[in-house]
Amino acid sequence: MKQQIADIVKIKKIREESAFNEMKRREQILEQATKKVEEKEKELLDYQEWRIKEENRLYNNILKKKVYVKDIDSLKLEIIHNKEQEQDYVKARDDALQEKENAHDAYMDSKKDYSQAVINTEKTGEILTVVTEEEAFEAERTEEGEMEEQATSVSIGPREEWEN
């Protein structure tokens, strides 16, 4: 039985190591997702800054010259296009945030799995310790019983000897 429990402990340790490796892998994915969010956030802010400057430049150009309706329509279309492009940056940032949230959830799940694997390994190790101690105690008791039996048979000897 002791060997079977020792084998189970080995299996539990392998599972614990596997859970640890998975947790570390998920942690790296979370770090990458966090960096991606930061990149997308910066891209969005840079674009917003550029868009505002570009709109101001376009308005200033129109104010300086004689304007036709088609120029105003062209300006409107360009501004609309720039705002649509900004929405693409917002969507990319939001997607990155969602990926980060998913990566965080997966990391927390793997962390919980690792903690459970550690607990399972410890419990199985404790069972192995108890079984080992019980076997040692039983072996000691058996040995003491055999020694008592030998001591009794040696010290008592034949009946004639202890009657004299």
OpenMM code with the backbone's topology and positions (N, CA, C; nanometers):
from openmm import Vec3, app, unit

residues = "MET LYS GLN GLN ILE ALA ASP ILE VAL LYS ILE LYS LYS ILE ARG GLU GLU SER ALA PHE ASN GLU MET LYS ARG ARG GLU GLN ILE LEU GLU GLN ALA THR LYS LYS VAL GLU GLU LYS GLU LYS GLU LEU LEU ASP TYR GLN GLU TRP ARG ILE LYS GLU GLU ASN ARG LEU TYR ASN ASN ILE LEU LYS LYS LYS VAL TYR VAL LYS ASP ILE ASP SER LEU LYS LEU GLU ILE ILE HIS ASN LYS GLU GLN GLU GLN ASP TYR VAL LYS ALA ARG ASP ASP ALA LEU GLN GLU LYS GLU ASN ALA HIS ASP ALA TYR MET ASP SER LYS LYS ASP TYR SER GLN ALA VAL ILE ASN THR GLU LYS THR GLY GLU ILE LEU THR VAL VAL THR GLU GLU GLU ALA PHE GLU ALA GLU ARG THR GLU GLU GLY GLU MET GLU GLU GLN ALA THR SER VAL SER ILE GLY PRO ARG GLU GLU TRP GLU ASN".split()
positions = [
    Vec3(0.0828, -0.1191, 0.0000),
    Vec3(0.0000, 0.0000, 0.0000),
    Vec3(0.0875, 0.1258, 0.0000),
    Vec3(0.1955, 0.1188, 0.0758),
    Vec3(0.2854, 0.2335, 0.0832),
    Vec3(0.3387, 0.2688, -0.0555),
    Vec3(0.3753, 0.1682, -0.1336),
    Vec3(0.4298, 0.1921, -0.2673),
    Vec3(0.3238, 0.2541, -0.3586),
    Vec3(0.2002, 0.2080, -0.3450),
    Vec3(0.0925, 0.2638, -0.4270),
    Vec3(0.0714, 0.4122, -0.3958),
    Vec3(0.0749, 0.4450, -0.2683),
    Vec3(0.0580, 0.5852, -0.2287),
    Vec3(0.1780, 0.6674, -0.2749),
    Vec3(0.2983, 0.6100, -0.2661),
    Vec3(0.4182, 0.6801, -0.3145),
    Vec3(0.4063, 0.7074, -0.4644),
    Vec3(0.3518, 0.6115, -0.5386),
    Vec3(0.3303, 0.6315, -0.6824),
    Vec3(0.2288, 0.7433, -0.7074),
    Vec3(0.1249, 0.7466, -0.6255),
    Vec3(0.0238, 0.8522, -0.6381),
    Vec3(0.0869, 0.9885, -0.6086),
    Vec3(0.1750, 0.9937, -0.5075),
    Vec3(0.2443, 1.1192, -0.4757),
    Vec3(0.3262, 1.1659, -0.5962),
    Vec3(0.3948, 1.0729, -0.6622),
    Vec3(0.4731, 1.1085, -0.7814),
    Vec3(0.3822, 1.1668, -0.8899),
    Vec3(0.2684, 1.1025, -0.9101),
    Vec3(0.1725, 1.1510, -1.0105),
    Vec3(0.1225, 1.2905, -0.9726),
    Vec3(0.0921, 1.3091, -0.8446),
    Vec3(0.0438, 1.4400, -0.7977),
    Vec3(0.1507, 1.5471, -0.8184),
    Vec3(0.2773, 1.5114, -0.7961),
    Vec3(0.3855, 1.6082, -0.8167),
    Vec3(0.3985, 1.6440, -0.9644),
    Vec3(0.3810, 1.5456, -1.0513),
    Vec3(0.3850, 1.5721, -1.1958),
    Vec3(0.2706, 1.6658, -1.2337),
    Vec3(0.1532, 1.6401, -1.1788),
    Vec3(0.0381, 1.7272, -1.2071),
    Vec3(0.0604, 1.8681, -1.1527),
    Vec3(0.1209, 1.8747, -1.0346),
    Vec3(0.1512, 2.0053, -0.9753),
    Vec3(0.2490, 2.0826, -1.0641),
    Vec3(0.3517, 2.0148, -1.1113),
    Vec3(0.4496, 2.0786, -1.1997),
    Vec3(0.3836, 2.1244, -1.3302),
    Vec3(0.2966, 2.0407, -1.3822),
    Vec3(0.2254, 2.0758, -1.5051),
    Vec3(0.1363, 2.1985, -1.4822),
    Vec3(0.0679, 2.2019, -1.3697),
    Vec3(-0.0182, 2.3162, -1.3367),
    Vec3(0.0656, 2.4429, -1.3182),
    Vec3(0.1836, 2.4281, -1.2591),
    Vec3(0.2733, 2.5427, -1.2415),
    Vec3(0.3182, 2.5965, -1.3771),
    Vec3(0.3568, 2.5060, -1.4664),
    Vec3(0.4000, 2.5473, -1.6002),
    Vec3(0.2868, 2.6172, -1.6761),
    Vec3(0.1662, 2.5649, -1.6624),
    Vec3(0.0503, 2.6267, -1.7279),
    Vec3(0.0244, 2.7662, -1.6700),
    Vec3(0.0386, 2.7782, -1.5389),
    Vec3(0.0180, 2.9079, -1.4748),
    Vec3(0.1210, 3.0092, -1.5270),
    Vec3(0.2464, 2.9677, -1.5387),
    Vec3(0.3513, 3.0571, -1.5894),
    Vec3(0.3242, 3.0948, -1.7357),
    Vec3(0.2772, 2.9991, -1.8145),
    Vec3(0.2454, 3.0264, -1.9545),
    Vec3(0.1326, 3.1292, -1.9635),
    Vec3(0.0312, 3.1108, -1.8809),
    Vec3(-0.0823, 3.2044, -1.8800),
    Vec3(-0.0390, 3.3431, -1.8308),
    Vec3(0.0555, 3.3444, -1.7383),
    Vec3(0.1067, 3.4719, -1.6889),
    Vec3(0.1783, 3.5480, -1.8014),
    Vec3(0.2548, 3.4762, -1.8823),
    Vec3(0.3228, 3.5395, -1.9963),
    Vec3(0.2210, 3.5931, -2.0974),
    Vec3(0.1170, 3.5160, -2.1219),
    Vec3(0.0121, 3.5611, -2.2143),
    Vec3(-0.0535, 3.6881, -2.1602),
    Vec3(-0.0774, 3.6918, -2.0299),
    Vec3(-0.1365, 3.8108, -1.9674),
    Vec3(-0.0433, 3.9311, -1.9821),
    Vec3(0.0856, 3.9100, -1.9617),
    Vec3(0.1819, 4.0199, -1.9775),
    Vec3(0.1818, 4.0719, -2.1215),
    Vec3(0.1765, 3.9802, -2.2174),
    Vec3(0.1722, 4.0209, -2.3582),
    Vec3(0.0441, 4.0989, -2.3883),
    Vec3(-0.0670, 4.0522, -2.3334),
    Vec3(-0.1951, 4.1204, -2.3555),
    Vec3(-0.1925, 4.2601, -2.2931),
    Vec3(-0.1295, 4.2717, -2.1781),
    Vec3(-0.1180, 4.4022, -2.1121),
    Vec3(-0.0353, 4.4981, -2.1978),
    Vec3(0.0744, 4.4486, -2.2523),
    Vec3(0.1576, 4.5322, -2.3402),
    Vec3(0.0804, 4.5734, -2.4654),
    Vec3(0.0015, 4.4802, -2.5181),
    Vec3(-0.0764, 4.5112, -2.6376),
    Vec3(-0.1785, 4.6209, -2.6083),
    Vec3(-0.2417, 4.6156, -2.4911),
    Vec3(-0.3380, 4.7201, -2.4531),
    Vec3(-0.2670, 4.8552, -2.4466),
    Vec3(-0.1489, 4.8554, -2.3858),
    Vec3(-0.0736, 4.9809, -2.3759),
    Vec3(-0.0393, 5.0351, -2.5148),
    Vec3(0.0019, 4.9453, -2.6052),
    Vec3(0.0340, 4.9872, -2.7423),
    Vec3(-0.0887, 5.0451, -2.8127),
    Vec3(-0.2009, 4.9735, -2.8020),
    Vec3(-0.3234, 5.0195, -2.8686),
    Vec3(-0.3728, 5.1507, -2.8086),
    Vec3(-0.3574, 5.1654, -2.6792),
    Vec3(-0.3970, 5.2900, -2.6130),
    Vec3(-0.3112, 5.4057, -2.6649),
    Vec3(-0.1821, 5.3820, -2.6774),
    Vec3(-0.0912, 5.4856, -2.7291),
    Vec3(-0.1245, 5.5187, -2.8747),
    Vec3(-0.1489, 5.4166, -2.9563),
    Vec3(-0.1853, 5.4404, -3.0967),
    Vec3(-0.3116, 5.5260, -3.1061),
    Vec3(-0.4092, 5.4942, -3.0218),
    Vec3(-0.5343, 5.5708, -3.0220),
    Vec3(-0.5090, 5.7164, -2.9826),
    Vec3(-0.4356, 5.7362, -2.8747),
    Vec3(-0.4082, 5.8732, -2.8301),
    Vec3(-0.3287, 5.9515, -2.9344),
    Vec3(-0.2307, 5.8853, -2.9945),
    Vec3(-0.1525, 5.9517, -3.1004),
    Vec3(-0.2420, 5.9896, -3.2177),
    Vec3(-0.3314, 5.8996, -3.2563),
    Vec3(-0.4202, 5.9285, -3.3688),
    Vec3(-0.5163, 6.0422, -3.3348),
    Vec3(-0.5705, 6.0386, -3.2130),
    Vec3(-0.6629, 6.1455, -3.1732),
    Vec3(-0.5929, 6.2810, -3.1764),
    Vec3(-0.4708, 6.2823, -3.1279),
    Vec3(-0.3931, 6.4067, -3.1304),
    Vec3(-0.3707, 6.4529, -3.2750),
    Vec3(-0.3333, 6.3594, -3.3613),
    Vec3(-0.3106, 6.3921, -3.5023),
    Vec3(-0.4399, 6.4401, -3.5692),
    Vec3(-0.5508, 6.3708, -3.5403),
    Vec3(-0.6787, 6.4045, -3.6031),
    Vec3(-0.7209, 6.5465, -3.5683),
    Vec3(-0.7062, 6.5827, -3.4438),
    Vec3(-0.7444, 6.7184, -3.4022),
    Vec3(-0.6576, 6.8224, -3.4738),
    Vec3(-0.5288, 6.7961, -3.4792),
    Vec3(-0.4388, 6.8892, -3.5502),
    Vec3(-0.4737, 6.8962, -3.6988),
    Vec3(-0.5038, 6.7816, -3.7568),
    Vec3(-0.5377, 6.7765, -3.8998),
    Vec3(-0.6672, 6.8518, -3.9278),
    Vec3(-0.7671, 6.8350, -3.8420),
    Vec3(-0.8932, 6.9076, -3.8608),
    Vec3(-0.8704, 7.0582, -3.8512),
    Vec3(-0.7898, 7.0988, -3.7546),
    Vec3(-0.7594, 7.2421, -3.7410),
    Vec3(-0.6873, 7.2943, -3.8652),
    Vec3(-0.5950, 7.2176, -3.9163),
    Vec3(-0.5218, 7.2570, -4.0365),
    Vec3(-0.6168, 7.2711, -4.1553),
    Vec3(-0.7065, 7.1719, -4.1700),
    Vec3(-0.8022, 7.1768, -4.2811),
    Vec3(-0.8947, 7.2980, -4.2707),
    Vec3(-0.9453, 7.3252, -4.1498),
    Vec3(-1.0323, 7.4419, -4.1307),
    Vec3(-0.9570, 7.5709, -4.1617),
    Vec3(-0.8353, 7.5793, -4.1134),
    Vec3(-0.7550, 7.7002, -4.1386),
    Vec3(-0.7290, 7.7201, -4.2874),
    Vec3(-0.7064, 7.6116, -4.3601),
    Vec3(-0.6850, 7.6223, -4.5048),
    Vec3(-0.8099, 7.6750, -4.5749),
    Vec3(-0.9250, 7.6311, -4.5306),
    Vec3(-1.0500, 7.6748, -4.5934),
    Vec3(-1.0767, 7.8217, -4.5625),
    Vec3(-1.0417, 7.8614, -4.4403),
    Vec3(-1.0658, 8.0008, -4.4027),
    Vec3(-0.9793, 8.0981, -4.4826),
    Vec3(-0.8692, 8.0514, -4.5339),
    Vec3(-0.7741, 8.1387, -4.6031),
    Vec3(-0.8032, 8.1551, -4.7519),
    Vec3(-0.8957, 8.0808, -4.8033),
    Vec3(-0.9189, 8.0890, -4.9480),
    Vec3(-1.0673, 8.0952, -4.9805),
    Vec3(-1.0906, 8.1201, -5.1041),
    Vec3(-1.2276, 8.1211, -5.1553),
    Vec3(-1.2737, 7.9756, -5.1603),
    Vec3(-1.3917, 7.9475, -5.1059),
    Vec3(-1.4378, 7.8102, -5.0892),
    Vec3(-1.5597, 7.7840, -5.1760),
    Vec3(-1.5587, 7.6672, -5.2370),
    Vec3(-1.6737, 7.6198, -5.3149),
    Vec3(-1.7428, 7.5099, -5.2346),
    Vec3(-1.8632, 7.4802, -5.2741),
    Vec3(-1.9409, 7.3765, -5.2053),
    Vec3(-1.8669, 7.2427, -5.2090),
    Vec3(-1.8070, 7.2125, -5.3220),
    Vec3(-1.7364, 7.0842, -5.3320),
    Vec3(-1.6182, 7.0791, -5.2348),
    Vec3(-1.5557, 7.1946, -5.2054),
    Vec3(-1.4461, 7.1983, -5.1080),
    Vec3(-1.4981, 7.1678, -4.9674),
    Vec3(-1.6142, 7.2245, -4.9376),
    Vec3(-1.6749, 7.1987, -4.8063),
    Vec3(-1.7156, 7.0524, -4.7957),
    Vec3(-1.7739, 6.9989, -4.9010),
    Vec3(-1.8116, 6.8569, -4.9016),
    Vec3(-1.6882, 6.7680, -4.8859),
    Vec3(-1.5820, 6.8038, -4.9537),
    Vec3(-1.4572, 6.7278, -4.9444),
    Vec3(-1.4022, 6.7322, -4.8016),
    Vec3(-1.4095, 6.8486, -4.7393),
    Vec3(-1.3642, 6.8644, -4.6013),
    Vec3(-1.4470, 6.7773, -4.5071),
    Vec3(-1.5786, 6.7819, -4.5258),
    Vec3(-1.6679, 6.6997, -4.4430),
    Vec3(-1.6339, 6.5519, -4.4575),
    Vec3(-1.6141, 6.5075, -4.5817),
    Vec3(-1.5817, 6.3663, -4.6056),
    Vec3(-1.4493, 6.3267, -4.5398),
    Vec3(-1.3528, 6.4148, -4.5478),
    Vec3(-1.2232, 6.3840, -4.4870),
    Vec3(-1.2347, 6.3761, -4.3347),
    Vec3(-1.3108, 6.4673, -4.2768),
    Vec3(-1.3312, 6.4658, -4.1314),
    Vec3(-1.4072, 6.3396, -4.0901),
    Vec3(-1.5091, 6.3048, -4.1662),
    Vec3(-1.5848, 6.1817, -4.1376),
    Vec3(-1.4931, 6.0604, -4.1481),
    Vec3(-1.4124, 6.0575, -4.2536),
    Vec3(-1.3184, 5.9460, -4.2719),
    Vec3(-1.2212, 5.9361, -4.1530),
    Vec3(-1.1693, 6.0498, -4.1092),
    Vec3(-1.0760, 6.0500, -3.9958),
    Vec3(-1.1435, 6.0018, -3.8675),
    Vec3(-1.2687, 6.0411, -3.8473),
    Vec3(-1.3409, 5.9961, -3.7275),
    Vec3(-1.3718, 5.8467, -3.7351),
    Vec3(-1.4017, 5.7976, -3.8549),
    Vec3(-1.4232, 5.6530, -3.8718),
    Vec3(-1.2943, 5.5765, -3.8433),
    Vec3(-1.1845, 5.6323, -3.8900),
    Vec3(-1.0562, 5.5676, -3.8649),
    Vec3(-1.0261, 5.5669, -3.7148),
    Vec3(-1.0636, 5.6734, -3.6467),
    Vec3(-1.0456, 5.6786, -3.5016),
    Vec3(-1.1265, 5.5677, -3.4346),
    Vec3(-1.2457, 5.5432, -3.4871),
    Vec3(-1.3280, 5.4352, -3.4320),
    Vec3(-1.2599, 5.2990, -3.4504),
    Vec3(-1.1863, 5.2840, -3.5598),
    Vec3(-1.1093, 5.1604, -3.5793),
    Vec3(-1.0032, 5.1456, -3.4700),
    Vec3(-0.9395, 5.2571, -3.4349),
    Vec3(-0.8405, 5.2538, -3.3266),
    Vec3(-0.9075, 5.2225, -3.1923),
    Vec3(-1.0245, 5.2793, -3.1710),
    Vec3(-1.0993, 5.2522, -3.0478),
    Vec3(-1.1362, 5.1042, -3.0410),
    Vec3(-1.1830, 5.0495, -3.1534),
    Vec3(-1.2196, 4.9075, -3.1571),
    Vec3(-1.0973, 4.8196, -3.1316),
    Vec3(-0.9845, 4.8535, -3.1910),
    Vec3(-0.8614, 4.7757, -3.1695),
    Vec3(-0.8210, 4.7795, -3.0225),
    Vec3(-0.8349, 4.8965, -2.9596),
    Vec3(-0.8035, 4.9081, -2.8174),
    Vec3(-0.9009, 4.8257, -2.7330),
    Vec3(-1.0301, 4.8349, -2.7663),
    Vec3(-1.1316, 4.7587, -2.6926),
    Vec3(-1.1099, 4.6082, -2.7084),
    Vec3(-1.0741, 4.5654, -2.8288),
    Vec3(-1.0442, 4.4234, -2.8517),
    Vec3(-0.9247, 4.3793, -2.7668),
    Vec3(-0.8233, 4.4648, -2.7602),
    Vec3(-0.7051, 4.4334, -2.6792),
    Vec3(-0.7423, 4.4258, -2.5312),
    Vec3(-0.8308, 4.5151, -2.4873),
    Vec3(-0.8775, 4.5105, -2.3484),
    Vec3(-0.9528, 4.3807, -2.3200),
    Vec3(-1.0347, 4.3367, -2.4157),
    Vec3(-1.1083, 4.2114, -2.3994),
    Vec3(-1.0117, 4.0929, -2.3935),
    Vec3(-0.9113, 4.0942, -2.4806),
    Vec3(-0.8096, 3.9880, -2.4779),
    Vec3(-0.7383, 3.9858, -2.3435),
    Vec3(-0.7080, 4.1035, -2.2918),
    Vec3(-0.6404, 4.1117, -2.1616),
    Vec3(-0.7298, 4.0554, -2.0517),
    Vec3(-0.8575, 4.0900, -2.0565),
    Vec3(-0.9513, 4.0388, -1.9562),
    Vec3(-0.9606, 3.8865, -1.9641),
    Vec3(-0.9690, 3.8338, -2.0852),
    Vec3(-0.9734, 3.6881, -2.1034),
    Vec3(-0.8449, 3.6233, -2.0535),
    Vec3(-0.7309, 3.6864, -2.0841),
    Vec3(-0.6016, 3.6336, -2.0392),
    Vec3(-0.5927, 3.6370, -1.8871),
    Vec3(-0.6463, 3.7428, -1.8271),
    Vec3(-0.6453, 3.7529, -1.6806),
    Vec3(-0.7308, 3.6428, -1.6186),
    Vec3(-0.8497, 3.6213, -1.6748),
    Vec3(-0.9371, 3.5151, -1.6242),
    Vec3(-0.8699, 3.3786, -1.6363),
    Vec3(-0.8070, 3.3531, -1.7508),
    Vec3(-0.7383, 3.2252, -1.7716),
    Vec3(-0.6218, 3.2106, -1.6741),
    Vec3(-0.5506, 3.3199, -1.6498),
    Vec3(-0.4389, 3.3162, -1.5545),
    Vec3(-0.4907, 3.2858, -1.4139),
    Vec3(-0.5978, 3.3519, -1.3736),
    Vec3(-0.6531, 3.3281, -1.2397),
    Vec3(-0.7021, 3.1839, -1.2255),
    Vec3(-0.7639, 3.1296, -1.3311),
    Vec3(-0.8069, 2.9897, -1.3280),
    Vec3(-0.6871, 2.8967, -1.3137),
    Vec3(-0.5806, 2.9240, -1.3890),
    Vec3(-0.4620, 2.8377, -1.3820),
    Vec3(-0.3938, 2.8515, -1.2463),
    Vec3(-0.3997, 2.9700, -1.1883),
    Vec3(-0.3420, 2.9913, -1.0549),
    Vec3(-0.4206, 2.9103, -0.9513),
    Vec3(-0.5526, 2.9103, -0.9658),
    Vec3(-0.6384, 2.8326, -0.8762),
    Vec3(-0.6112, 2.6827, -0.8939),
    Vec3(-0.5962, 2.6395, -1.0193),
    Vec3(-0.5658, 2.4988, -1.0464),
    Vec3(-0.4324, 2.4584, -0.9847),
    Vec3(-0.3338, 2.5472, -0.9944),
    Vec3(-0.2023, 2.5182, -0.9363),
    Vec3(-0.2135, 2.5069, -0.7844),
    Vec3(-0.2854, 2.5992, -0.7222),
    Vec3(-0.3033, 2.5945, -0.5764),
    Vec3(-0.3701, 2.4640, -0.5345),
    Vec3(-0.4697, 2.4224, -0.6113),
    Vec3(-0.5379, 2.2966, -0.5807),
    Vec3(-0.4435, 2.1783, -0.5989),
    Vec3(-0.3598, 2.1826, -0.7008),
    Vec3(-0.2632, 2.0744, -0.7243),
    Vec3(-0.1639, 2.0657, -0.6085),
    Vec3(-0.1213, 2.1811, -0.5568),
    Vec3(-0.0295, 2.1824, -0.4422),
    Vec3(-0.0980, 2.1204, -0.3206),
    Vec3(-0.2223, 2.1588, -0.2973),
    Vec3(-0.2979, 2.1037, -0.1837),
    Vec3(-0.3122, 1.9524, -0.1988),
    Vec3(-0.3470, 1.9069, -0.3193),
    Vec3(-0.3627, 1.7630, -0.3428),
    Vec3(-0.2322, 1.6882, -0.3182),
    Vec3(-0.1210, 1.7453, -0.3632),
    Vec3(0.0094, 1.6820, -0.3422),
    Vec3(0.0403, 1.6748, -0.1934),
    Vec3(0.0147, 1.7842, -0.1218),
    Vec3(0.0414, 1.7868, 0.0220),
    Vec3(-0.0442, 1.6845, 0.0959),
    Vec3(-0.1719, 1.6772, 0.0611),
    Vec3(-0.2607, 1.5809, 0.1273),
    Vec3(-0.2143, 1.4379, 0.1033),
    Vec3(-0.1792, 1.4079, -0.0207),
    Vec3(-0.1329, 1.2728, -0.0531),
    Vec3(-0.0009, 1.2450, 0.0178),
    Vec3(0.0859, 1.3453, 0.0266),
    Vec3(0.2123, 1.3306, 0.0998),
    Vec3(0.1877, 1.3036, 0.2473),
    Vec3(0.0881, 1.3715, 0.3037),
    Vec3(0.0530, 1.3482, 0.4441),
    Vec3(0.0014, 1.2059, 0.4641),
    Vec3(-0.0787, 1.1585, 0.3711),
    Vec3(-0.1287, 1.0206, 0.3801),
    Vec3(-0.0116, 0.9235, 0.3755),
    Vec3(0.0836, 0.9481, 0.2855),
    Vec3(0.2020, 0.8622, 0.2756),
    Vec3(0.2801, 0.8639, 0.4062),
    Vec3(0.2933, 0.9800, 0.4676),
    Vec3(0.3644, 0.9905, 0.5956),
    Vec3(0.2932, 0.9096, 0.7033),
    Vec3(0.1623, 0.9213, 0.7094),
    Vec3(0.0847, 0.8469, 0.8093),
    Vec3(0.1001, 0.6967, 0.7871),
    Vec3(0.0878, 0.6530, 0.6629),
    Vec3(0.1011, 0.5101, 0.6323),
    Vec3(0.2418, 0.4620, 0.6671),
    Vec3(0.3427, 0.5399, 0.6345),
    Vec3(0.4810, 0.5029, 0.6661),
    Vec3(0.5002, 0.4924, 0.8167),
    Vec3(0.4467, 0.5890, 0.8909),
    Vec3(0.4574, 0.5851, 1.0370),
    Vec3(0.3835, 0.4648, 1.0942),
    Vec3(0.2652, 0.4355, 1.0404),
    Vec3(0.1897, 0.3193, 1.0880),
    Vec3(0.2648, 0.1897, 1.0594),
    Vec3(0.3233, 0.1784, 0.9409),
    Vec3(0.4005, 0.0584, 0.9075),
    Vec3(0.5225, 0.0465, 0.9979),
    Vec3(0.5888, 0.1582, 1.0257),
    Vec3(0.7055, 0.1562, 1.1145),
    Vec3(0.6629, 0.1164, 1.2553),
    Vec3(0.5497, 0.1714, 1.3011),
    Vec3(0.4995, 0.1371, 1.4334),
    Vec3(0.4633, -0.0110, 1.4396),
    Vec3(0.3963, -0.0598, 1.3368),
    Vec3(0.3567, -0.2014, 1.3323),
    Vec3(0.4801, -0.2915, 1.3289),
    Vec3(0.5806, -0.2519, 1.2514),
    Vec3(0.7040, -0.3310, 1.2447),
    Vec3(0.7739, -0.3314, 1.3797),
    Vec3(0.7740, -0.2175, 1.4473),
    Vec3(0.8365, -0.2085, 1.5798),
    Vec3(0.7611, -0.2945, 1.6800),
    Vec3(0.6281, -0.2892, 1.6736),
    Vec3(0.5472, -0.3712, 1.7639),
    Vec3(0.5717, -0.5193, 1.7401),
    Vec3(0.5798, -0.5586, 1.6140),
    Vec3(0.6050, -0.6983, 1.5799),
    Vec3(0.7425, -0.7403, 1.6308),
    Vec3(0.8402, -0.6524, 1.6123),
    Vec3(0.9763, -0.6829, 1.6572),
    Vec3(0.9814, -0.6944, 1.8088),
    Vec3(0.9131, -0.6040, 1.8799),
    Vec3(0.9092, -0.6100, 2.0259),
    Vec3(0.8423, -0.7384, 2.0727),
    Vec3(0.7356, -0.7771, 2.0029),
    Vec3(0.6662, -0.9007, 2.0388),
    Vec3(0.7561, -1.0218, 2.0201),
    Vec3(0.8306, -1.0235, 1.9111),
    Vec3(0.9227, -1.1345, 1.8872),
    Vec3(1.0342, -1.1357, 1.9904),
    Vec3(1.0840, -1.0178, 2.0274),
    Vec3(1.1908, -1.0105, 2.1276),
    Vec3(1.1398, -1.0555, 2.2638),
    Vec3(1.0163, -1.0169, 2.2983),
    Vec3(0.9572, -1.0605, 2.4252),
    Vec3(0.9420, -1.2112, 2.4284),
    Vec3(0.8974, -1.2646, 2.3159),
    Vec3(0.8787, -1.4087, 2.3065),
    Vec3(1.0117, -1.4806, 2.3252),
    Vec3(1.1157, -1.4299, 2.2623),
    Vec3(1.2480, -1.4906, 2.2770),
    Vec3(1.2982, -1.4742, 2.4196),
    Vec3(1.2795, -1.3574, 2.4777),
    Vec3(1.3266, -1.3329, 2.6136),
    Vec3(1.2528, -1.4217, 2.7123),
    Vec3(1.1262, -1.4417, 2.6923),
    Vec3(1.0476, -1.5250, 2.7818),
    Vec3(1.0937, -1.6697, 2.7729),
    Vec3(1.1148, -1.7165, 2.6528),
    Vec3(1.1560, -1.8560, 2.6389),
    Vec3(1.2976, -1.8759, 2.6907),
    Vec3(1.3837, -1.7768, 2.6833),
    Vec3(1.5217, -1.7903, 2.7323),
    Vec3(1.5253, -1.7788, 2.8830),
    Vec3(1.4568, -1.6819, 2.9417),
    Vec3(1.4660, -1.6596, 3.0858),
    Vec3(1.3906, -1.7642, 3.1657),
    Vec3(1.2853, -1.8159, 3.1135),
    Vec3(1.2096, -1.9155, 3.1888),
    Vec3(1.2829, -2.0482, 3.1860),
    Vec3(1.3218, -2.0885, 3.0709),
    Vec3(1.3927, -2.2152, 3.0576),
    Vec3(1.3059, -2.3320, 3.0995),
    Vec3(1.3685, -2.4491, 3.1214),
    Vec3(1.2907, -2.5659, 3.1650),
    Vec3(1.2392, -2.5447, 3.3075),
    Vec3(1.1322, -2.6092, 3.3418),
    Vec3(1.0662, -2.5927, 3.4707),
    Vec3(1.1544, -2.6391, 3.5858),
    Vec3(1.2303, -2.7383, 3.5654),
    Vec3(1.3143, -2.7898, 3.6733),
    Vec3(1.4145, -2.6855, 3.7194),
    Vec3(1.4642, -2.6046, 3.6254),
    Vec3(1.5669, -2.5069, 3.6606),
    Vec3(1.5107, -2.3976, 3.7488),
    Vec3(1.3946, -2.3511, 3.7296),
    Vec3(1.3469, -2.2389, 3.8100),
    Vec3(1.2785, -2.2851, 3.9374),
    Vec3(1.2602, -2.4163, 3.9554),
    Vec3(1.2065, -2.4666, 4.0815),
    Vec3(1.3183, -2.4840, 4.1824),
    Vec3(1.4386, -2.5028, 4.1440),
    Vec3(1.5510, -2.5254, 4.2353),
    Vec3(1.6034, -2.4016, 4.2912),
] * unit.nanometer
topology = app.Topology()
chain = topology.addChain("A")
for resn in residues:
    res = topology.addResidue(resn, chain)
    for name in ("N", "CA", "C"):
        topology.addAtom(name, app.Element.getBySymbol(name[0]), res)
